[in-house]
Amino acid sequence: MDKPPFEVADVIRSLADADGVVPGLCVSTAQQRVLNAIAACRTAKLGGHVEECDAGCGQELIAYNSCGNRHCPKCQARRRAEWLEARRDDLLPVPYFHVVFTVSNLIGPLALQNKREIYNLLFSAAGDTLKEVAANPEHLGAEIGFIAVLHTWGQTLVHHPHLHCVVPGGGLSEDAQRWVASSERFFLCVKVLSEVFRGKFLEGLHTLFDHGRLRFAGKLEALAEPDHFNLLCDKLCEHDWVVYAKPPFGGPEQVLKYLARYTHRVAIANSRILKIDADTVSFRYKDYAQGNCQRVMSLSRLEFLRRFAQHVLPDGLVRIRHFGFLANRCRKEKLARCRQLLGGPEAQGIARQPDTDASVPTDDDAPIQHPGDDSHEQDAVDSESTTPQDDPHRCPKCGKGKMRQTATFDPQFTWTYERRRPAPRDTS
């Protein structure tokens, strides 16, 4: 697949100095590390190797090493493919639902200053909400399992934290003696989910405040006072929180395709960048307020990087998590029980076969989109395509021989970063 004409790395390299620091861009050490890694990805700075065709046709290729950073637009395809393959055996022959949890916009500034605490709270509040409501006999009365994926961006790279949850349509009864199936068209009441989610999130927010685990800087300094913090929580109670449930999609193979839209994604795919000039970066986005029209936005190069950098996650923060009977501690045993109760040959695992179901949405026939989300935008220009190939080592010139590694070369140098950056300014 052809390399995109413009990349996020091009923007970084166009502004960075010899140490990889972008003058005028106020970032943390972790954010600077990410920018440096993306700029060096698949260049001579990280070293690489030389390959030659063993059939003697003279074809020679130079392959540079990848950075492997989880925020890099070029390094996600292989990880995504490996993760999806590992999840294949976790799927059940039942309908699946997609539920999206979004926090109030008033939380955004606080989340940017307390990413680890707020994002962990988002996971716990959403997870507890789904499990509690599903366990209620008035709704489903079962123990469910699901996968939750954190996204923090909107179409224009603004801060928009939300969770995508993919949930099997049913669960285990309390005594694990039967499978309780949900309606094929309806999973759980989104109004109930929204109210419970808001309550659990605000309860957790108060706990973080009471234990002194939230920091307040710049324009948020006043929130360090209990009266001002309680006023913010009162405003949050007045707003309806968005929990969005999409219609169910097909069987397990369709679920794999759907998951590929949401896992191992970054804030913007290189394929969306249309132009980089001396002053601006132009990229396409979908305008949901105007009937999902494709539009073009131009930002200064510095503003583009500022927006991109705010989506860098704290080190060690897990952005894909499993809950209920899919949790790591009990997944093997409980999935076996689910398959036993569901019965049938399909319950013994999902066969690895190509899916030709035309009902699966493609990029041109995307599913209903949650406002502000760009997950249907497939990074079509990832150099490492997720599409399986007959032989990735076959010579592209003669088609007969195989490319064999003949030499390697070491990285040129390693960027260092000693927190040489502009004086902090209030960006809240």
VOFI-131545 format. One line per 10 residues: number of its first residue (from 0); their letters; for each residue x, y, z of C-alpha. Coordinates in steps of 0.2 Angstrom, whole numbers, always signed. Example, Ala and Ser with C-alpha at 12.3 -4.5 7.8 and 13.67 -1.06 7.14 Angstrom:
0 = as = +62/-22/+39  +68/-5/+36
//
This chain:
0 = mdkppfevad = +0/+0/+0  +7/+17/-5  +15/+28/+8  +4/+44/+12  +11/+60/+5  +11/+68/+22  +13/+62/+40  +12/+68/+58  +31/+65/+58  +34/+78/+45
10 = virsladadg = +25/+91/+56  +36/+87/+70  +52/+86/+60  +48/+103/+52  +48/+112/+69  +60/+102/+80  +77/+108/+84  +93/+97/+84  +87/+89/+101  +70/+86/+95
20 = vvpglcvsta = +62/+100/+105  +49/+110/+96  +51/+129/+102  +35/+136/+109  +27/+119/+112  +24/+116/+131  +24/+97/+133  +28/+85/+147  +43/+74/+147  +32/+59/+142
30 = qqrvlnaiaa = +24/+69/+127  +41/+74/+121  +47/+56/+121  +32/+52/+110  +35/+66/+98  +54/+61/+97  +49/+43/+94  +36/+47/+80  +49/+59/+71  +62/+45/+71
40 = crtaklgghv = +51/+31/+66  +56/+21/+51  +71/+33/+48  +90/+30/+49  +90/+37/+66  +83/+20/+73  +94/+9/+62  +88/-5/+51  +93/-18/+39  +96/-22/+20
50 = eecdagcgqe = +87/-36/+11  +92/-44/-6  +82/-56/-17  +89/-73/-16  +84/-77/-34  +98/-65/-40  +87/-52/-49  +96/-38/-41  +82/-31/-30  +88/-23/-14
60 = liaynscgnr = +78/-15/-1  +82/-4/+14  +71/-6/+29  +72/+6/+44  +66/+1/+61  +49/+6/+68  +48/+16/+85  +34/+4/+91  +26/+18/+101  +7/+16/+104
70 = hcpkcqarrr = +4/+34/+99  +13/+32/+82  +1/+32/+67  +13/+20/+58  +16/+7/+71  -2/+1/+75  -7/-11/+61  +4/-26/+67  -1/-24/+85  -19/-23/+80
80 = aewlearrdd = -19/-38/+70  -10/-48/+83  -22/-42/+97  -37/-46/+86  -31/-64/+82  -29/-67/+101  -46/-61/+104  -54/-72/+91  -56/-87/+103  -64/-75/+116
90 = llpvpyfhvv = -79/-72/+104  -96/-81/+107  -109/-85/+94  -122/-72/+100  -126/-54/+94  -115/-41/+100  -119/-23/+105  -108/-7/+105  -111/+5/+120  -102/+22/+121
100 = ftvsnligpl = -99/+31/+137  -95/+50/+136  -91/+62/+151  -98/+80/+152  -88/+93/+143  -85/+101/+160  -74/+87/+165  -62/+90/+150  -50/+103/+158  -49/+93/+174
110 = alqnkreiyn = -45/+77/+164  -31/+85/+155  -23/+90/+171  -27/+73/+179  -26/+60/+165  -22/+45/+175  -35/+48/+188  -49/+53/+177  -47/+40/+164  -46/+26/+177
120 = llfsaagdtl = -62/+33/+184  -70/+33/+167  -66/+15/+165  -72/+10/+183  -88/+20/+182  -93/+13/+165  -88/-5/+170  -97/-4/+186  -112/+3/+178  -114/-10/+164
130 = kevaanpehl = -111/-24/+177  -123/-17/+189  -137/-13/+177  -136/-30/+168  -136/-40/+185  -152/-32/+190  -166/-44/+186  -177/-30/+180  -166/-27/+165  -156/-43/+161
140 = gaeigfiavl = -152/-52/+177  -135/-59/+172  -116/-57/+173  -110/-50/+157  -93/-48/+150  -86/-34/+138  -71/-25/+131  -69/-7/+134  -57/+4/+123  -52/+22/+128
150 = htwgqtlvhh = -52/+36/+115  -48/+54/+120  -50/+63/+104  -64/+70/+92  -63/+73/+73  -54/+89/+75  -41/+83/+88  -50/+92/+102  -51/+83/+119  -66/+72/+119
160 = phlhcvvpgg = -63/+57/+132  -75/+42/+129  -76/+23/+130  -81/+11/+117  -88/-5/+125  -92/-21/+114  -103/-32/+124  -110/-49/+120  -129/-49/+120  -132/-59/+136
170 = glsedaqrwv = -123/-67/+151  -122/-80/+164  -136/-82/+177  -132/-79/+195  -129/-98/+198  -120/-100/+181  -132/-114/+176  -140/-105/+161  -136/-92/+148  -147/-77/+149
180 = asserfflcv = -150/-69/+132  -154/-51/+129  -166/-45/+116  -159/-47/+98  -163/-28/+96  -161/-21/+113  -148/-23/+126  -150/-11/+141  -160/+5/+144  -148/+19/+139
190 = kvlsevfrgk = -157/+31/+151  -154/+20/+166  -136/+18/+160  -134/+36/+159  -140/+40/+176  -131/+26/+185  -115/+31/+175  -116/+49/+181  -119/+44/+199  -104/+32/+199
200 = fleglhtlfd = -93/+45/+191  -97/+59/+202  -95/+48/+217  -78/+43/+212  -73/+61/+208  -78/+66/+226  -67/+52/+232  -52/+57/+222  -55/+75/+229  -57/+70/+247
210 = hgrlrfagkl = -40/+60/+246  -31/+74/+238  -27/+65/+222  -32/+79/+210  -21/+93/+205  -28/+110/+200  -17/+122/+191  -20/+138/+180  -38/+142/+178  -43/+127/+189
220 = ealaepdhfn = -34/+133/+205  -51/+139/+212  -57/+121/+212  -45/+116/+225  -57/+124/+237  -71/+112/+243  -85/+125/+239  -80/+128/+221  -77/+109/+218  -94/+105/+225
230 = llcdklcehd = -102/+119/+214  -93/+110/+199  -101/+94/+204  -118/+102/+206  -117/+108/+188  -112/+91/+182  -127/+84/+190  -138/+96/+180  -132/+89/+164  -138/+73/+155
240 = wvvyakppfg = -123/+62/+152  -122/+53/+135  -122/+34/+134  -125/+29/+117  -130/+12/+111  -128/+6/+93  -139/-7/+85  -132/-25/+86  -121/-31/+72  -118/-48/+65
250 = gpeqvlkyla = -109/-63/+71  -91/-65/+79  -82/-62/+62  -91/-46/+60  -86/-41/+78  -68/-44/+74  -70/-31/+60  -79/-19/+71  -66/-21/+85  -52/-16/+72
260 = rythrvaian = -60/+1/+70  -58/+5/+88  -42/-4/+95  -24/+2/+93  -29/+19/+86  -21/+36/+87  -28/+53/+87  -26/+55/+68  -22/+44/+54  -8/+50/+42
270 = srilkidadt = -21/+47/+28  -31/+61/+34  -17/+74/+32  -20/+83/+15  -6/+96/+15  +8/+103/+26  +15/+120/+21  +26/+133/+29  +13/+139/+41  -2/+126/+42
280 = vsfrykdyaq = -7/+108/+42  -23/+104/+33  -33/+88/+37  -50/+81/+33  -63/+78/+46  -82/+73/+47  -93/+87/+52  -107/+79/+62  -117/+95/+64  -119/+97/+46
290 = gncqrvmsls = -125/+79/+41  -108/+71/+42  -101/+81/+28  -82/+79/+24  -73/+95/+28  -55/+102/+28  -48/+110/+44  -32/+120/+43  -22/+123/+59  -5/+131/+62
300 = rleflrrfaq = +9/+118/+64  +11/+122/+82  -7/+121/+86  -8/+104/+77  +5/+97/+87  -2/+104/+103  -19/+96/+100  -10/+79/+95  +1/+79/+110  -14/+81/+122
310 = hvlpdglvri = -19/+64/+118  -3/+56/+124  -8/+44/+138  +2/+42/+154  +15/+29/+155  +8/+12/+160  -11/+17/+157  -20/+2/+150  -32/+9/+136  -40/-8/+132
320 = rhfgflanrc = -48/-17/+147  -59/-33/+149  -73/-34/+162  -85/-47/+169  -83/-64/+162  -70/-58/+150  -59/-51/+164  -41/-59/+164  -43/-68/+181  -58/-79/+176
330 = rkeklarcrq = -59/-78/+157  -54/-95/+153  -66/-104/+165  -81/-93/+162  -79/-93/+143  -79/-112/+143  -95/-112/+154  -103/-99/+142  -99/-110/+127  -105/-126/+136
340 = llggpeaqgi = -122/-117/+140  -124/-110/+122  -120/-127/+114  -118/-130/+96  -102/-132/+85  -100/-113/+84  -98/-112/+103  -81/-122/+103  -72/-107/+95  -73/-96/+80
350 = arqpdtdasv = -66/-104/+64  -52/-94/+56  -60/-91/+39  -62/-76/+28  -78/-66/+30  -88/-61/+15  -103/-55/+23  -108/-39/+13  -118/-33/+29  -102/-28/+37
360 = ptdddapiqh = -99/-10/+36  -84/-4/+26  -76/+13/+26  -88/+19/+13  -103/+11/+22  -98/+15/+40  -109/+12/+55  -119/+25/+64  -105/+36/+72  -105/+43/+89
370 = pgddsheqda = -103/+62/+88  -84/+67/+89  -77/+50/+85  -67/+46/+70  -65/+27/+73  -72/+22/+57  -57/+31/+48  -46/+16/+44  -28/+21/+43  -27/+14/+26
380 = vdsesttpqd = -9/+19/+24  -2/+10/+38  +14/+3/+30  +10/-14/+39  -7/-18/+32  -18/-30/+43  -23/-39/+26  -15/-56/+26  -3/-59/+12  +3/-75/+4
390 = dphrcpkcgk = +21/-72/+8  +27/-55/+14  +45/-59/+10  +42/-63/-8  +52/-52/-20  +42/-37/-27  +52/-37/-43  +54/-54/-49  +40/-62/-39  +50/-78/-38
400 = gkmrqtatfd = +64/-76/-25  +62/-71/-7  +70/-56/+1  +84/-61/+13  +92/-50/+26  +110/-47/+21  +116/-32/+32  +111/-22/+47  +115/-4/+53  +114/+3/+70
410 = pqftwtyerr = +104/+19/+75  +113/+35/+71  +110/+43/+88  +97/+43/+102  +88/+59/+106  +90/+66/+123  +78/+77/+132  +82/+87/+147  +66/+97/+150  +73/+111/+139
420 = rpaprdts = +56/+119/+135  +48/+136/+136  +42/+143/+153  +25/+135/+158  +10/+145/+153  -8/+142/+157  -16/+132/+143  -31/+126/+152
//
